[in-house]
């Protein structure tokens, strides 16, 4: 299989870049790969993949450009596959097919969660819900009343809200002024997540009543 | 069949929305409804499960809360599987997984579209500009190798883009910077532009969509051609391969098909008894792709073409070339047979 689909990369080589169109996905055979995104002029590592992991699989689904950059950490061996040879490959490797099924299940949940933020009617509740989503990703209860630290920045929150950075900055500014959050260079601390949870819940209730 | 059978009375709930559970269900008989609220309209939706259908799969596999409440409508018999049992069951039949993959990718695509419909006004993603900006980030931080990749990617996809001129300038500047430093790393990097930079102006791929479509098209049409050949429709097959040859030569993404297409064109020409043309196309192919997997067969067919043109000496020399070439293949036997027919002794 490696002879047909194998590709190798040296340490620090980019495998694909954020915003680059792409139609291939990869199965990591040897070495490690990191996934990064440039946020507020800083390269942030989102994840590290190990042998056996699959990445770039959204290319099978949609014609969107890459949402992050994949960079080889070590000398890396990959299988590079695309839509066309994908189904052929599945025939011989049911375990791989099953793993991809699990990844897709998770991606659907992630996408729906993101959609939930976007359907809120105003930026304030969207910002609150973005924090709630980040908390869920870290397995932190939305009912937490202790300060929670998020390794995030204004740009990233704006990204999840689907709003312009300047507007989100304004909202975060008000939140900071009223003591709801503290903004640091590399992190944001939310004082009372449960308060945000209640804001979002009430906004949603109001929305369903209107309809 | 693994798992346990469970009987439910009408009105009972198999699981509630928000529950976390690792069971996967198959409706054996009866009627079950999945009830949930649509994300965008907030309306209640009821999906009816058919007999033999799975439910609760996605939440169990993702280890996330159930997305709907499973309500029993009529007395029902349900097979309950753990995720592990489900895995064992479906990995025995890839087609079941493929069905799920199809359903899940449709869902994912639909949700993705909904997400993007919200982003259209606010987050106007100018992918071209954003890609270029990433190059700028790496350049600024002296990560030349990464910057070079990004600018080259930019030129590959947007050779006429707004930043194409700047991207090319940056690539040249990086090359100079690398030379100036003269480090070992740079020696390997500076080889890349020759192979990767889209120097040839004909390789202009405007969008990724057309590229995918075209290369997919070439792949499927190539097999159409092979199929026409096997139906002995040589003239049609040849015309199709000829058209594909023009298309794939102009498109970098389908370059791997060029030698294959040339080989098939040659085979068609032999079948059509157009021998001199066949010799010229096979010869061209061998020159351009001396390591191609069909090389040995190409030599064999040149021999056949010469044989039919009455040039026994040339035919024999090509059959002998086949026999000298490693690895051994079924073509050897055919070449041997031809040599015997020509009256040439083989060892």
Contacts between the chains, C-beta under 8 A, distances in Angstrom:
chain1	res1	chain2	res2	distance
A	10	B	188	7.5
A	12	B	143	7.9
A	12	B	145	5.8
A	12	B	146	7.0
A	13	B	145	7.2
A	13	B	149	7.4
A	14	B	145	7.9
A	14	B	146	5.4
A	14	B	149	4.2
A	14	B	150	7.1
A	17	B	131	6.8
A	17	B	134	6.0
A	17	B	149	6.6
A	17	B	150	5.2
A	17	B	153	5.6
A	18	B	130	7.4
A	18	B	131	7.6
A	18	B	134	5.9
A	19	B	125	8.0
A	19	B	127	4.8
A	19	B	128	8.0
A	19	B	130	4.3
A	19	B	131	4.1
A	19	B	134	6.5
A	20	B	131	6.0
A	20	B	150	7.9
A	20	B	153	5.0
A	20	B	157	7.0
A	21	B	127	7.6
A	21	B	157	5.6
A	21	B	207	7.2
A	21	B	208	3.0
A	21	B	211	7.7
A	22	B	208	7.3
A	23	B	208	6.7
A	23	B	211	7.4
A	23	B	212	5.0
A	38	B	133	8.0
A	38	B	134	6.0
A	38	B	137	5.2
A	41	B	137	6.8
A	43	B	137	7.3
A	43	B	141	7.8
A	60	B	105	6.9
A	61	B	105	5.1
A	61	B	108	5.2
A	61	B	109	5.6
A	61	B	112	7.0
A	62	B	108	7.7
A	62	B	109	5.8
A	62	B	112	5.3
A	63	B	208	6.3
A	63	B	209	5.4
A	63	B	212	7.4
A	64	B	112	7.1
A	64	B	116	7.7
A	65	B	125	7.9
A	65	B	127	4.9
A	65	B	131	7.7
A	65	B	208	7.5
A	69	B	134	7.1
A	71	B	146	7.3
A	83	B	212	7.5
A	83	B	216	7.4
A	84	B	215	8.0
A	84	B	216	6.1
A	84	B	219	5.8
A	87	B	98	6.9
A	90	B	94	5.6
A	90	B	97	7.2
A	90	B	98	6.3
A	90	B	101	7.8
A	91	B	94	5.7
A	94	B	90	7.5
A	94	B	91	4.0
A	94	B	92	7.2
A	94	B	93	7.8
A	94	B	94	4.9
A	94	B	97	6.5
A	95	B	91	5.9
A	97	B	91	7.6
A	97	B	94	5.7
A	97	B	97	4.3
A	97	B	98	6.9
A	97	B	101	6.9
A	98	B	87	5.9
A	98	B	90	6.5
A	98	B	91	5.4
A	98	B	97	5.9
A	100	B	101	6.6
A	101	B	61	6.4
A	101	B	97	5.7
A	101	B	100	5.5
A	101	B	101	6.0
A	101	B	104	6.8
A	102	B	61	4.8
A	102	B	62	7.0
A	104	B	101	6.7
A	104	B	104	4.2
A	104	B	105	6.5
A	104	B	108	6.1
A	105	B	57	7.4
A	105	B	58	4.4
A	105	B	59	7.7
A	105	B	61	4.2
A	105	B	62	3.9
A	105	B	64	7.8
A	105	B	104	6.6
A	106	B	61	7.9
A	106	B	62	4.5
A	106	B	64	7.5
A	107	B	108	5.7
A	108	B	58	6.2
A	108	B	62	7.6
A	108	B	104	6.3
A	108	B	107	5.4
A	108	B	108	5.4
A	108	B	111	6.4
A	109	B	58	7.6
A	109	B	62	5.3
A	109	B	64	4.9
A	111	B	108	6.3
A	111	B	111	4.1
A	111	B	112	6.0
A	111	B	115	6.1
A	112	B	39	6.3
A	112	B	67	7.8
A	112	B	111	5.6
A	114	B	115	5.7
A	115	B	39	5.4
A	115	B	40	7.6
A	115	B	111	6.0
A	115	B	114	5.5
A	115	B	115	5.3
A	115	B	118	7.4
A	116	B	39	6.2
A	118	B	115	6.5
A	118	B	118	3.9
A	118	B	119	7.5
A	119	B	39	6.2
A	119	B	40	6.0
A	119	B	118	7.4
A	159	B	123	7.3
A	162	B	118	5.4
A	162	B	119	4.7
A	162	B	122	5.1
A	162	B	123	5.2
A	163	B	122	5.3
A	163	B	123	7.7
A	164	B	122	6.1
A	207	B	42	6.6
A	208	B	37	7.8
A	208	B	42	4.5
A	211	B	41	6.7
A	211	B	42	5.0
A	211	B	43	7.5
